[in-house]
Each structure stands twice: as structure tokens, then as C-alpha cells.
């Protein structure tokens, strides 16, 4: 699991390679990732937008932006959490993701919360030890 905490909001990411959804012969690889967002601050916050940077095994970066996550813009009171699972396809057997969520607090202030960098590794990647 990979974690980051920004402005009292902790984000944890856990990627899983989905063998059944992937085809090495066709150059199609798919990962599911579980995200937990926990409000450790003293204010109620709402997740407004997401901004992802997805880097494939060739180093090409693809940006994804949108409202909310999985069709929701969750409101988290102090101590509350929100969990969701989504997915990421690539044409390479490895890559990585990171990004941020734009959150809004009770006063209307918008701030970014880091989503930690996490690897997208499949069993088809040759590991090189240095």
C-alpha cells in the first residue's frame, strides 16, 4: 500500500494486476486500484475533482481529469473515510500512477490532496537488480 497525507487528508492506494482482464499476447494490461480517503482534519471536506498522471512503461504520460471519483463527490466529516475501486488499462506491462484530488473545505477554500505514486507492475516485467 502507498500513502500520502496532505492538509489532514490521508490517501492510501493499493494496486492489483488483473490477469483475467489482461492479454500479454495482445499487449493489453489492466490493474485495479483500491483507494481509501480519510479525513483526519477538524473540518468537513468534499472531494470535487481528480487529476491523474498515468505513466506507461515507455515513459509516456497520460493525464486524466474529471469531476469526483467513480461518479461521486463524497463529503467527509472529521474522522470519516471513503473507499472506492477503479481501474487502469495500459499497453505496456508496467507503469505508474499518481495525482491529486481537489478538495473543498467548509469555508469554500479549495486545496489539493496528494495521491501517492504507486507502481503498476505485471508478472510480465523483467526486474533488473542494480
C-alpha positions as CSV (number, residue, x, y, z in Angstrom):
1,X,0.0,0.0,0.0
2,X,1.1,3.5,-0.7
3,X,0.2,6.6,1.4
4,X,0.3,10.3,1.4
5,X,-1.2,12.9,3.7
6,X,-1.9,16.5,2.8
7,X,-3.8,19.1,4.7
8,X,-5.1,16.5,7.1
9,X,-6.4,14.2,4.4
10,X,-4.8,10.8,4.1
11,X,-4.9,8.9,0.8
12,X,-4.0,5.2,0.6
13,X,-3.6,3.3,-2.8
14,X,-3.4,-0.4,-3.3
15,X,-2.9,-1.6,-6.9
16,X,-3.6,-5.2,-8.1
17,X,-2.7,-6.6,-11.5
18,X,-5.8,-8.2,-13.1
19,X,-4.5,-11.2,-15.1
20,X,-8.0,-12.2,-16.3
21,X,-8.6,-8.8,-17.8
22,X,-5.2,-8.7,-19.5
23,X,-3.6,-10.3,-22.5
24,X,0.1,-10.3,-22.9
25,X,-0.2,-11.6,-26.5
26,X,-2.4,-8.6,-27.4
27,X,-0.4,-6.0,-25.4
28,X,-3.3,-5.3,-23.1
29,X,-2.7,-5.0,-19.3
30,X,-5.2,-4.0,-16.7
31,X,-4.9,-3.0,-13.0
32,X,-7.5,-2.4,-10.4
33,X,-6.6,0.0,-7.6
34,X,-8.3,0.5,-4.3
35,X,-8.3,4.0,-2.8
36,X,-9.1,5.0,0.8
37,X,-9.5,8.7,1.6
38,X,-9.6,9.5,5.3
39,X,-10.4,13.0,6.7
40,X,-8.0,13.5,9.7
41,X,-8.7,17.2,9.8
42,X,-11.1,19.1,12.0
43,X,-13.2,20.4,9.1
44,X,-15.7,18.7,6.8
45,X,-14.3,18.4,3.3
46,X,-15.7,17.4,-0.1
47,X,-13.8,15.8,-3.0
48,X,-14.5,18.0,-6.0
49,X,-12.2,16.8,-8.9
50,X,-9.5,14.3,-9.7
51,X,-6.3,14.7,-11.7
52,X,-4.2,11.6,-12.5
53,X,-0.8,11.3,-14.2
54,X,-0.5,7.8,-15.7
55,X,2.9,6.9,-17.0
56,X,3.3,3.8,-19.1
57,X,6.4,1.6,-19.5
58,X,7.7,3.7,-22.4
59,X,7.6,6.8,-20.2
60,X,4.6,8.4,-21.9
61,X,2.4,10.3,-19.5
62,X,-1.4,10.4,-19.9
63,X,-3.4,12.9,-17.9
64,X,-6.9,12.2,-16.7
65,X,-9.1,14.9,-15.2
66,X,-12.7,14.8,-14.1
67,X,-15.3,15.6,-11.5
68,X,-15.3,13.4,-8.4
69,X,-14.3,9.8,-8.4
70,X,-16.5,6.8,-9.6
71,X,-19.3,9.3,-10.2
72,X,-19.3,10.7,-6.7
73,X,-18.1,13.8,-4.9
74,X,-18.0,12.4,-1.4
75,X,-18.4,14.7,1.7
76,X,-16.2,13.6,4.6
77,X,-16.8,14.9,8.1
78,X,-13.8,14.7,10.5
79,X,-12.8,11.1,11.1
80,X,-14.8,9.8,8.1
81,X,-13.4,7.8,5.2
82,X,-14.4,7.0,1.6
83,X,-13.3,3.9,-0.2
84,X,-13.5,3.1,-3.9
85,X,-12.0,0.8,-6.5
86,X,-11.3,1.8,-10.1
87,X,-9.1,0.5,-12.9
88,X,-6.3,1.5,-15.3
89,X,-5.5,-0.1,-18.7
90,X,-2.1,0.1,-20.3
91,X,-0.5,-1.2,-23.5
92,X,2.8,-1.9,-21.6
93,X,3.3,-4.4,-18.8
94,X,4.3,-1.8,-16.3
95,X,3.8,1.8,-15.4
96,X,2.8,4.0,-12.5
97,X,0.1,6.4,-11.4
98,X,-0.1,9.5,-9.1
99,X,-2.1,12.6,-8.9
100,X,-4.3,14.7,-6.7
101,X,-7.8,15.4,-5.6
102,X,-9.1,19.0,-5.4
103,X,-11.0,19.2,-2.1
104,X,-13.1,22.0,-0.7
105,X,-13.5,22.7,3.0
106,X,-16.4,24.3,4.9
107,X,-15.3,27.8,4.2
108,X,-15.2,27.2,0.4
109,X,-11.4,27.0,0.2
110,X,-10.2,24.6,-2.4
111,X,-6.9,22.7,-1.9
112,X,-5.1,19.8,-3.4
113,X,-4.6,16.5,-1.7
114,X,-1.8,14.3,-3.0
115,X,-2.5,10.8,-4.3
116,X,0.8,8.9,-3.8
117,X,2.8,7.5,-6.6
118,X,2.1,3.8,-7.0
119,X,3.6,1.2,-9.4
120,X,1.6,-0.7,-12.0
121,X,3.7,-3.9,-12.3
122,X,2.7,-7.1,-14.0
123,X,4.3,-10.5,-13.9
124,X,5.5,-9.8,-17.5
125,X,8.0,-7.2,-16.4
126,X,11.6,-8.3,-16.2
127,X,13.1,-6.9,-13.0
128,X,16.7,-5.7,-13.1
129,X,18.7,-5.5,-9.9
130,X,21.4,-2.8,-9.6
